[in-house]
Amino acid sequence: MNNNITKSDSILKKRIRRFKSIKRGYYSFIILTSSYILSFLAPIFVNSKAL
């Protein structure tokens, strides 16, 4: 049996590498993920008392 796909180069790694090569999509993903995480952490940083 002759495999053309090596075990170290899985299809998931190829897809991630291809996604990272699309800079606009990669940076948008980073910004959206950061905003999502920040929205969960916002109640910790924001006090519930009025000024």
mmJSON file of the N, C-alpha and C atoms, coordinates in Angstrom:
{"data_MODEL":{"atom_site":{
"group_PDB":["ATOM","ATOM","ATOM","ATOM","ATOM","ATOM","ATOM","ATOM","ATOM","ATOM","ATOM","ATOM","ATOM","ATOM","ATOM","ATOM","ATOM","ATOM","ATOM","ATOM","ATOM","ATOM","ATOM","ATOM","ATOM","ATOM","ATOM","ATOM","ATOM","ATOM","ATOM","ATOM","ATOM","ATOM","ATOM","ATOM","ATOM","ATOM","ATOM","ATOM","ATOM","ATOM","ATOM","ATOM","ATOM","ATOM","ATOM","ATOM","ATOM","ATOM","ATOM","ATOM","ATOM","ATOM","ATOM","ATOM","ATOM","ATOM","ATOM","ATOM","ATOM","ATOM","ATOM","ATOM","ATOM","ATOM","ATOM","ATOM","ATOM","ATOM","ATOM","ATOM","ATOM","ATOM","ATOM","ATOM","ATOM","ATOM","ATOM","ATOM","ATOM","ATOM","ATOM","ATOM","ATOM","ATOM","ATOM","ATOM","ATOM","ATOM","ATOM","ATOM","ATOM","ATOM","ATOM","ATOM","ATOM","ATOM","ATOM","ATOM","ATOM","ATOM","ATOM","ATOM","ATOM","ATOM","ATOM","ATOM","ATOM","ATOM","ATOM","ATOM","ATOM","ATOM","ATOM","ATOM","ATOM","ATOM","ATOM","ATOM","ATOM","ATOM","ATOM","ATOM","ATOM","ATOM","ATOM","ATOM","ATOM","ATOM","ATOM","ATOM","ATOM","ATOM","ATOM","ATOM","ATOM","ATOM","ATOM","ATOM","ATOM","ATOM","ATOM","ATOM","ATOM","ATOM","ATOM","ATOM","ATOM","ATOM","ATOM","ATOM","ATOM"],
"id":[1,2,3,4,5,6,7,8,9,10,11,12,13,14,15,16,17,18,19,20,21,22,23,24,25,26,27,28,29,30,31,32,33,34,35,36,37,38,39,40,41,42,43,44,45,46,47,48,49,50,51,52,53,54,55,56,57,58,59,60,61,62,63,64,65,66,67,68,69,70,71,72,73,74,75,76,77,78,79,80,81,82,83,84,85,86,87,88,89,90,91,92,93,94,95,96,97,98,99,100,101,102,103,104,105,106,107,108,109,110,111,112,113,114,115,116,117,118,119,120,121,122,123,124,125,126,127,128,129,130,131,132,133,134,135,136,137,138,139,140,141,142,143,144,145,146,147,148,149,150,151,152,153],
"type_symbol":["N","C","C","N","C","C","N","C","C","N","C","C","N","C","C","N","C","C","N","C","C","N","C","C","N","C","C","N","C","C","N","C","C","N","C","C","N","C","C","N","C","C","N","C","C","N","C","C","N","C","C","N","C","C","N","C","C","N","C","C","N","C","C","N","C","C","N","C","C","N","C","C","N","C","C","N","C","C","N","C","C","N","C","C","N","C","C","N","C","C","N","C","C","N","C","C","N","C","C","N","C","C","N","C","C","N","C","C","N","C","C","N","C","C","N","C","C","N","C","C","N","C","C","N","C","C","N","C","C","N","C","C","N","C","C","N","C","C","N","C","C","N","C","C","N","C","C","N","C","C","N","C","C"],
"label_atom_id":["N","CA","C","N","CA","C","N","CA","C","N","CA","C","N","CA","C","N","CA","C","N","CA","C","N","CA","C","N","CA","C","N","CA","C","N","CA","C","N","CA","C","N","CA","C","N","CA","C","N","CA","C","N","CA","C","N","CA","C","N","CA","C","N","CA","C","N","CA","C","N","CA","C","N","CA","C","N","CA","C","N","CA","C","N","CA","C","N","CA","C","N","CA","C","N","CA","C","N","CA","C","N","CA","C","N","CA","C","N","CA","C","N","CA","C","N","CA","C","N","CA","C","N","CA","C","N","CA","C","N","CA","C","N","CA","C","N","CA","C","N","CA","C","N","CA","C","N","CA","C","N","CA","C","N","CA","C","N","CA","C","N","CA","C","N","CA","C","N","CA","C","N","CA","C","N","CA","C"],
"label_alt_id":[null,null,null,null,null,null,null,null,null,null,null,null,null,null,null,null,null,null,null,null,null,null,null,null,null,null,null,null,null,null,null,null,null,null,null,null,null,null,null,null,null,null,null,null,null,null,null,null,null,null,null,null,null,null,null,null,null,null,null,null,null,null,null,null,null,null,null,null,null,null,null,null,null,null,null,null,null,null,null,null,null,null,null,null,null,null,null,null,null,null,null,null,null,null,null,null,null,null,null,null,null,null,null,null,null,null,null,null,null,null,null,null,null,null,null,null,null,null,null,null,null,null,null,null,null,null,null,null,null,null,null,null,null,null,null,null,null,null,null,null,null,null,null,null,null,null,null,null,null,null,null,null,null],
"label_comp_id":["MET","MET","MET","ASN","ASN","ASN","ASN","ASN","ASN","ASN","ASN","ASN","ILE","ILE","ILE","THR","THR","THR","LYS","LYS","LYS","SER","SER","SER","ASP","ASP","ASP","SER","SER","SER","ILE","ILE","ILE","LEU","LEU","LEU","LYS","LYS","LYS","LYS","LYS","LYS","ARG","ARG","ARG","ILE","ILE","ILE","ARG","ARG","ARG","ARG","ARG","ARG","PHE","PHE","PHE","LYS","LYS","LYS","SER","SER","SER","ILE","ILE","ILE","LYS","LYS","LYS","ARG","ARG","ARG","GLY","GLY","GLY","TYR","TYR","TYR","TYR","TYR","TYR","SER","SER","SER","PHE","PHE","PHE","ILE","ILE","ILE","ILE","ILE","ILE","LEU","LEU","LEU","THR","THR","THR","SER","SER","SER","SER","SER","SER","TYR","TYR","TYR","ILE","ILE","ILE","LEU","LEU","LEU","SER","SER","SER","PHE","PHE","PHE","LEU","LEU","LEU","ALA","ALA","ALA","PRO","PRO","PRO","ILE","ILE","ILE","PHE","PHE","PHE","VAL","VAL","VAL","ASN","ASN","ASN","SER","SER","SER","LYS","LYS","LYS","ALA","ALA","ALA","LEU","LEU","LEU"],
"label_asym_id":["A","A","A","A","A","A","A","A","A","A","A","A","A","A","A","A","A","A","A","A","A","A","A","A","A","A","A","A","A","A","A","A","A","A","A","A","A","A","A","A","A","A","A","A","A","A","A","A","A","A","A","A","A","A","A","A","A","A","A","A","A","A","A","A","A","A","A","A","A","A","A","A","A","A","A","A","A","A","A","A","A","A","A","A","A","A","A","A","A","A","A","A","A","A","A","A","A","A","A","A","A","A","A","A","A","A","A","A","A","A","A","A","A","A","A","A","A","A","A","A","A","A","A","A","A","A","A","A","A","A","A","A","A","A","A","A","A","A","A","A","A","A","A","A","A","A","A","A","A","A","A","A","A"],
"label_entity_id":["1","1","1","1","1","1","1","1","1","1","1","1","1","1","1","1","1","1","1","1","1","1","1","1","1","1","1","1","1","1","1","1","1","1","1","1","1","1","1","1","1","1","1","1","1","1","1","1","1","1","1","1","1","1","1","1","1","1","1","1","1","1","1","1","1","1","1","1","1","1","1","1","1","1","1","1","1","1","1","1","1","1","1","1","1","1","1","1","1","1","1","1","1","1","1","1","1","1","1","1","1","1","1","1","1","1","1","1","1","1","1","1","1","1","1","1","1","1","1","1","1","1","1","1","1","1","1","1","1","1","1","1","1","1","1","1","1","1","1","1","1","1","1","1","1","1","1","1","1","1","1","1","1"],
"label_seq_id":[1,1,1,2,2,2,3,3,3,4,4,4,5,5,5,6,6,6,7,7,7,8,8,8,9,9,9,10,10,10,11,11,11,12,12,12,13,13,13,14,14,14,15,15,15,16,16,16,17,17,17,18,18,18,19,19,19,20,20,20,21,21,21,22,22,22,23,23,23,24,24,24,25,25,25,26,26,26,27,27,27,28,28,28,29,29,29,30,30,30,31,31,31,32,32,32,33,33,33,34,34,34,35,35,35,36,36,36,37,37,37,38,38,38,39,39,39,40,40,40,41,41,41,42,42,42,43,43,43,44,44,44,45,45,45,46,46,46,47,47,47,48,48,48,49,49,49,50,50,50,51,51,51],
"pdbx_PDB_ins_code":[null,null,null,null,null,null,null,null,null,null,null,null,null,null,null,null,null,null,null,null,null,null,null,null,null,null,null,null,null,null,null,null,null,null,null,null,null,null,null,null,null,null,null,null,null,null,null,null,null,null,null,null,null,null,null,null,null,null,null,null,null,null,null,null,null,null,null,null,null,null,null,null,null,null,null,null,null,null,null,null,null,null,null,null,null,null,null,null,null,null,null,null,null,null,null,null,null,null,null,null,null,null,null,null,null,null,null,null,null,null,null,null,null,null,null,null,null,null,null,null,null,null,null,null,null,null,null,null,null,null,null,null,null,null,null,null,null,null,null,null,null,null,null,null,null,null,null,null,null,null,null,null,null],
"Cartn_x":[0.839,0.0,0.87,0.517,1.282,0.38,0.643,-0.151,0.495,-0.301,0.209,0.171,-0.664,-0.804,0.04,0.95,1.745,0.948,1.305,0.554,0.748,1.906,2.175,1.45,0.995,0.339,-1.125,-1.913,-3.31,-4.124,-5.338,-6.204,-6.594,-6.697,-7.011,-5.886,-4.645,-3.506,-3.45,-3.789,-3.81,-4.879,-6.044,-7.125,-6.779,-6.148,-5.744,-4.687,-3.726,-2.685,-3.292,-4.265,-4.924,-5.732,-6.409,-7.191,-6.286,-5.129,-4.195,-3.604,-3.556,-3.013,-3.962,-5.242,-6.216,-6.214,-5.428,-5.166,-6.423,-7.288,-8.498,-9.387,-9.553,-10.363,-9.728,-8.405,-7.699,-7.779,-7.526,-7.584,-9.012,-9.989,-11.387,-11.747,-11.27,-11.509,-10.889,-9.679,-9.004,-9.776,-10.234,-10.977,-12.309,-13.034,-14.322,-14.165,-13.158,-12.916,-12.538,-11.707,-11.318,-12.517,-13.372,-14.57,-15.518,-15.641,-16.512,-16.02,-14.729,-14.152,-14.26,-14.023,-14.12,-15.541,-16.537,-17.926,-18.263,-17.616,-17.831,-17.081,-15.984,-15.194,-15.641,-16.5,-16.93,-17.604,-18.474,-19.085,-18.075,-16.941,-15.906,-15.287,-15.094,-14.432,-15.377,-16.651,-17.629,-18.324,-18.357,-19.004,-20.497,-21.324,-22.771,-23.281,-22.444,-22.855,-22.712,-23.667,-23.623,-22.615,-22.139,-21.212,-21.985],
"Cartn_y":[-1.194,0.0,1.239,2.154,3.383,4.552,5.168,6.318,7.603,8.461,9.755,10.784,10.548,11.481,10.967,11.808,11.406,11.645,10.942,11.05,12.403,13.018,14.299,15.447,15.232,16.285,15.914,15.992,15.588,16.62,16.259,17.152,18.371,18.198,19.327,20.355,19.882,20.8,21.525,20.836,21.472,22.554,22.274,23.254,24.468,24.233,25.349,26.193,25.551,26.278,27.108,26.538,27.26,28.434,28.235,29.308,30.439,30.101,31.128,31.906,31.307,32.011,33.093,32.99,34.024,35.023,36.091,37.012,37.709,38.136,38.848,37.959,36.731,35.797,35.436,35.272,34.912,36.036,37.276,38.4,38.666,38.465,38.611,37.568,36.361,35.302,35.657,36.189,36.584,37.701,38.701,39.827,39.358,38.527,38.036,37.154,36.321,35.464,36.295,37.304,38.183,38.946,39.44,40.161,39.253,38.031,37.062,36.767,36.554,36.29,37.519,38.695,39.94,40.181,39.768,39.961,39.114,37.972,37.164,37.717,38.399,38.961,40.365,40.989,42.36,42.534,41.644,41.839,41.869,41.266,41.301,42.697,43.328,44.628,45.79,45.605,46.686,46.534,47.615,47.613,47.862,47.268,47.43,48.702,49.398,50.639,51.817,52.733,53.922,54.92,55.78,56.812,57.867],
"Cartn_z":[0.0,0.0,0.0,-0.863,-0.992,-0.617,0.533,0.964,0.483,-0.146,-0.589,0.525,1.524,2.632,3.791,4.259,5.412,6.676,7.73,8.974,9.634,9.455,10.096,9.392,8.185,7.417,7.205,8.283,8.207,7.434,7.099,6.337,7.164,8.487,9.355,9.334,9.391,9.341,8.004,6.926,5.609,5.551,6.126,6.122,6.969,8.124,8.983,8.283,7.634,6.905,5.776,5.077,3.987,4.528,5.682,6.288,6.753,7.326,7.779,6.616,5.442,4.284,3.788,4.128,3.781,4.931,4.779,5.886,6.382,5.502,5.919,6.783,6.391,7.164,8.488,8.485,9.715,10.74,10.307,11.244,11.703,10.854,11.263,12.312,12.136,13.117,14.467,14.453,15.693,16.385,15.641,16.216,16.782,16.052,16.536,17.77,17.781,18.943,20.161,19.964,21.071,21.607,20.726,21.155,21.924,21.483,22.148,23.564,23.702,25.025,25.908,25.354,26.114,26.597,25.822,26.244,27.472,27.624,28.825,30.029,29.782,30.872,31.263,30.474,30.735,32.096,32.553,33.88,35.022,34.841,35.876,35.955,34.796,34.747,35.015,34.744,34.884,36.23,36.974,38.275,38.093,38.939,38.8,39.472,40.21,40.875,39.92,40.005,39.161,39.723,38.852,39.303,40.038],
"occupancy":[1.0,1.0,1.0,1.0,1.0,1.0,1.0,1.0,1.0,1.0,1.0,1.0,1.0,1.0,1.0,1.0,1.0,1.0,1.0,1.0,1.0,1.0,1.0,1.0,1.0,1.0,1.0,1.0,1.0,1.0,1.0,1.0,1.0,1.0,1.0,1.0,1.0,1.0,1.0,1.0,1.0,1.0,1.0,1.0,1.0,1.0,1.0,1.0,1.0,1.0,1.0,1.0,1.0,1.0,1.0,1.0,1.0,1.0,1.0,1.0,1.0,1.0,1.0,1.0,1.0,1.0,1.0,1.0,1.0,1.0,1.0,1.0,1.0,1.0,1.0,1.0,1.0,1.0,1.0,1.0,1.0,1.0,1.0,1.0,1.0,1.0,1.0,1.0,1.0,1.0,1.0,1.0,1.0,1.0,1.0,1.0,1.0,1.0,1.0,1.0,1.0,1.0,1.0,1.0,1.0,1.0,1.0,1.0,1.0,1.0,1.0,1.0,1.0,1.0,1.0,1.0,1.0,1.0,1.0,1.0,1.0,1.0,1.0,1.0,1.0,1.0,1.0,1.0,1.0,1.0,1.0,1.0,1.0,1.0,1.0,1.0,1.0,1.0,1.0,1.0,1.0,1.0,1.0,1.0,1.0,1.0,1.0,1.0,1.0,1.0,1.0,1.0,1.0],
"B_iso_or_equiv":[0.0,0.0,0.0,0.0,0.0,0.0,0.0,0.0,0.0,0.0,0.0,0.0,0.0,0.0,0.0,0.0,0.0,0.0,0.0,0.0,0.0,0.0,0.0,0.0,0.0,0.0,0.0,0.0,0.0,0.0,0.0,0.0,0.0,0.0,0.0,0.0,0.0,0.0,0.0,0.0,0.0,0.0,0.0,0.0,0.0,0.0,0.0,0.0,0.0,0.0,0.0,0.0,0.0,0.0,0.0,0.0,0.0,0.0,0.0,0.0,0.0,0.0,0.0,0.0,0.0,0.0,0.0,0.0,0.0,0.0,0.0,0.0,0.0,0.0,0.0,0.0,0.0,0.0,0.0,0.0,0.0,0.0,0.0,0.0,0.0,0.0,0.0,0.0,0.0,0.0,0.0,0.0,0.0,0.0,0.0,0.0,0.0,0.0,0.0,0.0,0.0,0.0,0.0,0.0,0.0,0.0,0.0,0.0,0.0,0.0,0.0,0.0,0.0,0.0,0.0,0.0,0.0,0.0,0.0,0.0,0.0,0.0,0.0,0.0,0.0,0.0,0.0,0.0,0.0,0.0,0.0,0.0,0.0,0.0,0.0,0.0,0.0,0.0,0.0,0.0,0.0,0.0,0.0,0.0,0.0,0.0,0.0,0.0,0.0,0.0,0.0,0.0,0.0],
"pdbx_formal_charge":[null,null,null,null,null,null,null,null,null,null,null,null,null,null,null,null,null,null,null,null,null,null,null,null,null,null,null,null,null,null,null,null,null,null,null,null,null,null,null,null,null,null,null,null,null,null,null,null,null,null,null,null,null,null,null,null,null,null,null,null,null,null,null,null,null,null,null,null,null,null,null,null,null,null,null,null,null,null,null,null,null,null,null,null,null,null,null,null,null,null,null,null,null,null,null,null,null,null,null,null,null,null,null,null,null,null,null,null,null,null,null,null,null,null,null,null,null,null,null,null,null,null,null,null,null,null,null,null,null,null,null,null,null,null,null,null,null,null,null,null,null,null,null,null,null,null,null,null,null,null,null,null,null],
"auth_seq_id":[1,1,1,2,2,2,3,3,3,4,4,4,5,5,5,6,6,6,7,7,7,8,8,8,9,9,9,10,10,10,11,11,11,12,12,12,13,13,13,14,14,14,15,15,15,16,16,16,17,17,17,18,18,18,19,19,19,20,20,20,21,21,21,22,22,22,23,23,23,24,24,24,25,25,25,26,26,26,27,27,27,28,28,28,29,29,29,30,30,30,31,31,31,32,32,32,33,33,33,34,34,34,35,35,35,36,36,36,37,37,37,38,38,38,39,39,39,40,40,40,41,41,41,42,42,42,43,43,43,44,44,44,45,45,45,46,46,46,47,47,47,48,48,48,49,49,49,50,50,50,51,51,51],
"auth_comp_id":["MET","MET","MET","ASN","ASN","ASN","ASN","ASN","ASN","ASN","ASN","ASN","ILE","ILE","ILE","THR","THR","THR","LYS","LYS","LYS","SER","SER","SER","ASP","ASP","ASP","SER","SER","SER","ILE","ILE","ILE","LEU","LEU","LEU","LYS","LYS","LYS","LYS","LYS","LYS","ARG","ARG","ARG","ILE","ILE","ILE","ARG","ARG","ARG","ARG","ARG","ARG","PHE","PHE","PHE","LYS","LYS","LYS","SER","SER","SER","ILE","ILE","ILE","LYS","LYS","LYS","ARG","ARG","ARG","GLY","GLY","GLY","TYR","TYR","TYR","TYR","TYR","TYR","SER","SER","SER","PHE","PHE","PHE","ILE","ILE","ILE","ILE","ILE","ILE","LEU","LEU","LEU","THR","THR","THR","SER","SER","SER","SER","SER","SER","TYR","TYR","TYR","ILE","ILE","ILE","LEU","LEU","LEU","SER","SER","SER","PHE","PHE","PHE","LEU","LEU","LEU","ALA","ALA","ALA","PRO","PRO","PRO","ILE","ILE","ILE","PHE","PHE","PHE","VAL","VAL","VAL","ASN","ASN","ASN","SER","SER","SER","LYS","LYS","LYS","ALA","ALA","ALA","LEU","LEU","LEU"],
"auth_asym_id":["A","A","A","A","A","A","A","A","A","A","A","A","A","A","A","A","A","A","A","A","A","A","A","A","A","A","A","A","A","A","A","A","A","A","A","A","A","A","A","A","A","A","A","A","A","A","A","A","A","A","A","A","A","A","A","A","A","A","A","A","A","A","A","A","A","A","A","A","A","A","A","A","A","A","A","A","A","A","A","A","A","A","A","A","A","A","A","A","A","A","A","A","A","A","A","A","A","A","A","A","A","A","A","A","A","A","A","A","A","A","A","A","A","A","A","A","A","A","A","A","A","A","A","A","A","A","A","A","A","A","A","A","A","A","A","A","A","A","A","A","A","A","A","A","A","A","A","A","A","A","A","A","A"],
"auth_atom_id":["N","CA","C","N","CA","C","N","CA","C","N","CA","C","N","CA","C","N","CA","C","N","CA","C","N","CA","C","N","CA","C","N","CA","C","N","CA","C","N","CA","C","N","CA","C","N","CA","C","N","CA","C","N","CA","C","N","CA","C","N","CA","C","N","CA","C","N","CA","C","N","CA","C","N","CA","C","N","CA","C","N","CA","C","N","CA","C","N","CA","C","N","CA","C","N","CA","C","N","CA","C","N","CA","C","N","CA","C","N","CA","C","N","CA","C","N","CA","C","N","CA","C","N","CA","C","N","CA","C","N","CA","C","N","CA","C","N","CA","C","N","CA","C","N","CA","C","N","CA","C","N","CA","C","N","CA","C","N","CA","C","N","CA","C","N","CA","C","N","CA","C","N","CA","C","N","CA","C"],
"pdbx_PDB_model_num":[1,1,1,1,1,1,1,1,1,1,1,1,1,1,1,1,1,1,1,1,1,1,1,1,1,1,1,1,1,1,1,1,1,1,1,1,1,1,1,1,1,1,1,1,1,1,1,1,1,1,1,1,1,1,1,1,1,1,1,1,1,1,1,1,1,1,1,1,1,1,1,1,1,1,1,1,1,1,1,1,1,1,1,1,1,1,1,1,1,1,1,1,1,1,1,1,1,1,1,1,1,1,1,1,1,1,1,1,1,1,1,1,1,1,1,1,1,1,1,1,1,1,1,1,1,1,1,1,1,1,1,1,1,1,1,1,1,1,1,1,1,1,1,1,1,1,1,1,1,1,1,1,1]
}}}
